Amino acid sequence: MPSGAHALFVGSGEGIERARVRRATNAFLSREDWSKGADVIAIVHRDLLGEAQRWAQHRQTTSNVRIRMVDVETIFEAYDAGRHTPQAIRAFLKDAWQRSIERKPKYCVLIGNASWDQRVAVKASNVDARRADQIPSYGRPVSDFWYGLLDDEKDLITPELIVTRMPALTGAELSVLVDKIITADTSAWTPRQRMFLYAGGGKPEESFCDIFGRMLRDEFGSGVDFTAPPLCIDTLVVCKEFVEQPGRVIRSHINEGVALINFFGHGGTESFDIEDWTVSQLANEGRYPVLATFSCLTGGYASPSTTCENAKYLFEPKKGVAAAIGTTGLQYVSTADFLLYRVHEVLAASKRRAVGELTYEAKRSMALLNTTFGNNATYQFCVLGDPFTRIRIDTAVEVSLPRQSVVLSTARASNPIVETDSVLIVDAEIWSEGLGTRGTVDVRLLRSHEGSTDTLTTTLSDGLCRRSAVQFLVPIVGKAGRNEIVITVDPDGKLLDRPENNTVMLSLNIAKPSLLILEPEARRVVNADSFTVRIIDVLSTNTSTVAVNVAICTSRDTSSWIARSSAADLRRIAGTALCDWTMPASTRPDTSRTYWIGAWPSPLSPEAAVS
């Protein structure tokens, strides 16, 4: 102020701050070379840099993208004289985007917490601000969507950048989320990857679950069926008004594994109106879905005092979800209904599977309306997490034959398999990891034995949507010994999918009919005072039981026996092919020598014994 001037400032004590002066670390960010560009600009708070780099390394390798990481403090210094403003971030993004020549950025990932109370000053009422505003957001209700509007901030239809946020406050929180992102990308595929869970809250008179019904049953005759080809989702619906303890049921489904959780109901910054499925109650380690909340406020990531409900599911170690979609403010039921449908429609009609492009394409329809409520939905329906986290339904036909789905058995339902079983039953389950097909799918089995090969073929005449079972009956009479079995889905390559997971190869030894000594193992030292012999009886059937004889012998000759079983002391284990015989206590074998165990069925003579 000029000398002699006076001024009176009126305000609360919290409104007065001591001026701070600090050295700028990089005020020349605007001069850096951006000619090579990048696919992703990651703006990071420096406290989170280590874990952010771990995420970037994974994403660049897995998705073949170039990521350029920038410290948010350098943006403030270079683009707004050190002021902590969203305008500085948008100015930087616009500058970097315009100067990128080799690759135009398509994504921006903000890695850090946001708070509408930048000074952490509001302590009154129910606020109690305590969370730092590391990377500010824009507006109230907050939105990161504005950051991607680079050529025209009023053009909501064609944003230049897809913007998502990892709203971690600490390195520990970000580490948890990065672990989940990596696991969600790399875990083995299972049919649960196409399981969609629908949780309907609200009051009975609001009938939120009817929204799921109309969409999944195609009540209006649109011809769109998301459970049929091409999308072929599997569905689980939990309605608060019809299910006892709905939260517990939701928990159970999430723990078993789902791909997408669709919650439609009332919500707050820290609550869903269906209780008893908080993230701390889950037990879904290694199975991290995407959470989509069609409700009010649950995605409100800029609270100065608490973590929003959607973000809680991101930061719980070894539980929860890998990404979350939801609104930061209030939401109309009709808007949420439309967005829910659009998410499914985009999945079914396009190749968009990553949550970033999926969400942006879904809400683009709201921007096209050019109405107040449509624009609000476009701004406020945001993604928390990595934009590349995917709904893992492939965008082409992709069949697979997992080894664990192939089961060999016989009508006798007992091992070992012997040639007198006559027929080997081969059951297999074919999985669809991508789009469903209505065309026929062939499955071929080759069995090779002693230089000759037999071929069996079956056809899925109705095509393949999610998974289908096939069964082969393979004759094994006269096929004792080693059998090589090769099962191939789509052996002629008509589906044009990746062939490396279409084949399973098995080796099977088919035994000649005889008894088998299971225990003790050969050359094993046993207790001389008492030991038990366990026999596998493959000769008996459900309708006919053979008499089993066991002897302990001094040589490989059953005539040299020192102890022998009787019908009275041989025990059969119910429901199995196992027989046990315990050596009588009166038998005193010489502990310094080796003995043989012989087993044979009656009426055969002891000379036919196996040993």
Secondary structure, DSSP 8 states (H G I E B T S, - for coil): --TT--------GGG---------S-TTGGGS--TT--SEEEEE-GGGHHHHHHHHHHHHHHH---EEEEEHHHHHHHHHTT---HHHHHHHHHHHHHH--SS---EEEEES---S-TT----STTT---S--SS--BTTTTBSGGGG--S-TT--SS-S-EEEEE--SSHHHHHHHHHHHHHHHHS---GGGGEEEEEE-S-GGG-HHHHHHHHHHTTT--S--TTSTTT--EEEEEETTTSSSHHHHHHHHHHH--SEEEEES-EETTEESS-S--GGG---TT---EEEEESSSTT-TT-SSS--HHHHHHHSTTSS-SEEEEESS---HHHHHHHHHHHHHHHHHSS--BHHHHHHHHHHHHHHH-SHHHHHHHHHEEEES-TT-B----SS--EE--GGG-EEE-TT--SS-BGGG-EEEEEEEEEE-S--B-S-EEEEEEEEETTEEEEEEEEETT-BSSEEEEEEEEE-TT--EEEEEEEEESTT-TT---GGGSEEEEEEEEB-S-EEEEES-TT----SS--EEEEEE-S--SS---EEEEEEESSSSGGGEEEE--TTTEEE-TTSSEEEEE--TT----TTS--EEEEEEETS-GGG-B-
